[in-house]
Amino acid sequence: MKIKGVIFDLDGTLLDSMGYWNNLRVEYLKRKKIDFPPGLEHILVKMGSMESAEYLRMKFNLVESAEEIKNEFDREMTYRYENCIRLKPGVLEVLQRLTDMGVGFCAATATDRGLIEKPLIRLGIYEMFAGILTCQEVGYNKTHPNIWREGLAILHTTRDNTVVVEDNIQAVRTAKADGFTVYAVYDETAEDEKQMLQVLADRYLDSLKEFLNDLK
């Protein structure tokens, strides 16, 4: 396959951010000095910010509204994105190689633009992308393939010459079902999903650096 375009997920794929997301709700409970049962973090990590805020409000009879809890989540993650989150190993090398080869790439992310643009700018890679697509703006989450279809329009490529790079099982499954070639990349916060990703994806990368082997 001659690669002419790449559509990258961001969190967990290019940005080493999933650990912050995974700990976000548990850290909120700790700050509130609320005891919680073991394993709760595994339930919460599958939820969006508003869904998890409502879940915590109901489960622990919190006086704050779900909106207030979500706003606290947003403030915490805004700080993390602006100051703490770093690139995963190999990201700069891969993006530079694509740029040097004239291969266009864009991002397709479930994270809101207001959060995600700041670390990309801070880390010096924002201007390298042909565009940034968010689920919020597209109007669909990644159980629907529309975000990657719009990526094709940005890159002026086709499914036959475009690779989707993801770290999430549902996203890999959806993109594959829509006819995309999908590379799955390892993220240490989802060790339990590694075997399934290896089965589902067209190619599995233990590190994004391995992508360089496909770009010679």
Long-range contacts (C-beta under 8 A, 24 or more apart in sequence): 1-160, 1-161, 1-163, 1-181, 2-161, 3-103, 3-161, 3-162, 3-163, 3-214, 3-215, 4-103, 4-104, 4-155, 4-157, 4-161, 4-162, 5-103, 5-104, 5-105, 5-106, 5-151, 5-152, 5-155, 5-156, 5-157, 5-161, 5-162, 5-163, 6-98, 6-103, 6-104, 6-105, 6-106, 6-162, 6-163, 6-164, 6-165, 7-105, 7-106, 7-107, 7-108, 7-148, 7-151, 7-152, 7-155, 7-162, 7-163, 7-164, 7-165, 7-180, 8-105, 8-106, 8-107, 8-108, 8-165, 9-107, 9-108, 9-109, 9-164, 9-165, 9-166, 9-167, 9-168, 9-171, 10-107, 10-109, 10-111, 10-116, 10-120, 11-109, 11-110, 11-111, 11-116, 11-167, 12-167, 12-168, 12-185, 12-187, 12-189, 12-190, 13-88, 13-165, 13-166, 13-167, 13-185, 13-187, 13-208, 14-87, 14-88, 14-91, 14-107, 14-125, 14-208, 15-85, 15-86, 15-87, 15-88, 15-119, 16-85, 16-86, 16-87, 16-88, 17-80, 17-81, 17-85, 17-119, 18-167, 18-187, 18-189, 18-190, 19-188, 19-189, 20-77, 20-80, 20-84, 20-85, 21-45, 21-77, 22-189, 24-73, 24-76, 24-77, 25-52, 25-56, 25-73, 27-76, 28-56, 28-69, 28-72, 28-73, 28-76, 29-56, 29-60, 32-62, 34-60, 36-60, 49-73, 49-74, 74-115, 77-115, 78-114, 78-115, 78-118, 81-115, 81-116, 81-118, 81-119, 82-118, 82-119, 82-122, 85-119, 86-123, 87-123, 87-125, 88-185, 88-187, 88-207, 88-208, 89-207, 89-208, 89-209, 90-207, 90-208, 90-209, 90-210, 90-211, 90-212, 91-125, 91-208, 92-125, 93-209, 93-212, 94-208, 94-209, 94-211, 94-212, 94-215, 95-125, 95-128, 97-212, 97-215, 98-215, 99-128, 101-215, 103-215, 104-130, 104-154, 104-155, 104-156, 104-157, 105-129, 105-130, 105-155, 106-130, 106-131, 106-132, 106-133, 106-151, 106-154, 106-155, 107-131, 107-132, 107-133, 108-133, 108-142, 108-147, 108-148, 108-150, 108-151, 108-164, 109-133, 109-134, 109-135, 110-134, 110-135, 110-141, 110-142, 112-136, 113-137, 130-154, 130-155, 142-168, 142-170, 142-171, 142-174, 142-175, 143-170, 143-174, 144-174, 145-174, 145-175, 145-177, 145-178, 145-180, 148-175, 148-178, 148-180, 149-178, 165-205, 165-208, 165-211, 167-197, 169-193, 169-196, 169-197, 169-200, 172-197, 172-200, 172-201, 173-200, 176-200, 176-201, 176-202, 183-211
